[in-house]
């Protein structure tokens, strides 16, 4: 009988020395990793990052349009492109069904959509348009000039409200 006892102890001691993770340990590690992933996802906030990227493109587009208008003005001895007035007008193509008064931008009483693509084609490769809702015929950008010749270009559909730049 003593021999059997030794054999049982030997088998019992072999089972005890084998290296393995228990189900509880595995679940605990998976839970910790999942918690860290959720915290990282919330901290990075990808929706806000995408909105910020679209707004950054809008600012770049506004600067591009404004630079093209000023280059045109310099080349034409101080004359602004035809149609830029004190009324805020959408930049687009009236034949393409340009909407007016969207997003609080533009002159809702006006039926004019300012087509600047042909006028500024020497200064722009293509007319920029809003990355969210715009297209080449409806840029969702607006332009106006005050009595002092200060030109303001506005992105009406920006994520955090209107974005404008003037020069």
N, C-alpha and C positions, 0 to 999 in steps of 0.2 A: 503494500500500500504506500509505503514511503516513496517508491519510485513513481507511482502515479501522481502523487502530490507534487513532486518535482516537475513532472511533465506539464501539469496544469499551471504551475507557477511560471514555467518557462513560456508557455503559450500566452498566459496573461501578461507577462512582462514584455513579450514581443508586441502585443497589441498596444500596450501603453507607450512604447518607444517609437511607433510609426508617426511620421510627421504629416499632418493634414489640418486644413481649416474646418472649423465646425460651421454649420449652417448659420448660427447666430453671428459668428464673426464675419462671414461673408455678407450677411444682410446689413450689419453695422457699417462696413466699409462702403457698400453700395449706397446706403443712406447718406453717409457723409459726402460722398462724391456728388450725389444728386443735389444735396443742399448747397454745396459750393458752386455747382453749375447754375442753379437758380439765382443765387446771389450775384454771380458774375453777369448773367443775362440781364438782370434788373439793373445792375450798376451801369452796364454799357448802353442800355436803352436804344436798341437799333432803330426804332421808329423815329426817335428824335435825331439820330445821326443822319438818317436819310433825308429828313426835313431840312436839317442844317445844310446838307450837301446841295439840295435843290435851291435853297436860298442863296448859297454861295454862287451857284451858277447864275441865278437871277441878277445878283450884284455885278457879276462879270459881264453879263449881257447888257445891262444898263450902261455900264462904263464904255462898252464897245459901241453902242448906238450913239451915246453922247460924244465920244471921240470922233465918230464918223460925221456927225452933224457939225462939229466945230472945224474939222478939216474942210468940209464943204464950205462953211462960212468964210474961212480964211481964203480958200481958192476963189471965192466969188465976191471978194471985196466987202465982206461984212454982211452980205445978204443971207438970211436964213433960207432953208429949203421952203418952197411954196407950200402953204397950208399950215405951217406951224404958227399958231396964234396963241392968245391968252386963254382960249378954251382948251380944256384937256381933251385930246382926241386919241382914239385907239390907233395903234400902228397896225396896219394890215392891208388887205385887199378888199375893197367894197364889193367886187364881183364874187368874192369867196364867201359872202354872207357875214361880214364882220359884225360882231355884236358890240353894242354901245351900252355904257352904263353898268357893266358887270363888276361885281366886287367893289362897288363904290367908286369905281374909276371911270373916267370918261365923262363926257357931257351927255346925260340921258336925253336932253332935248335936241341933240344934234343927230342928223342922219348921215353924217360924213365920217368915213373911215379913212384915215390918212395913209395913203399908199406911198411909202418912202423907199421901197425896194429899188425902183428904177433910178430915183434921184441919187441914192447913196451906193449904187452898185459899184462905183469906182473905188469906194472906200471900204466896202464890206464884201466878203466873199459870198455870204448869204445873210439875210435878215435873221437875227436871233429871235427865238420865241420861247415862251415860258415852258420849262421842263415838265410842269404838271399838266396843264390844260391847253397849252398853246400849240399852234401849227403854223406853217408858213403863211397862210391867209388870215389867221386870227392869232396874232402874237400874244395877246393878253398883256401887252405893254402899252402905256400911254405916254404922250408927249405934249408939252406946252411951253410957251415962252412968255415971260412977263414983259412989261413995258421997257425995262432996262436991257432986254436982250438975254436975260438969264434963262437958259433952257433947262427944263426939268423933265427927266424921264422916270416913269413910275412902273413898278411891277405890281399889278393890282391883285394878283392871286397868291401872294407870298404866304408862307405858312404862319408867320407871326404877325400878320397885318401887312399893310402896304410898305414897300421898300422904294425909296426915291433917291435919286442923285441929281445934283444940279451943277452947272458950270456956266 
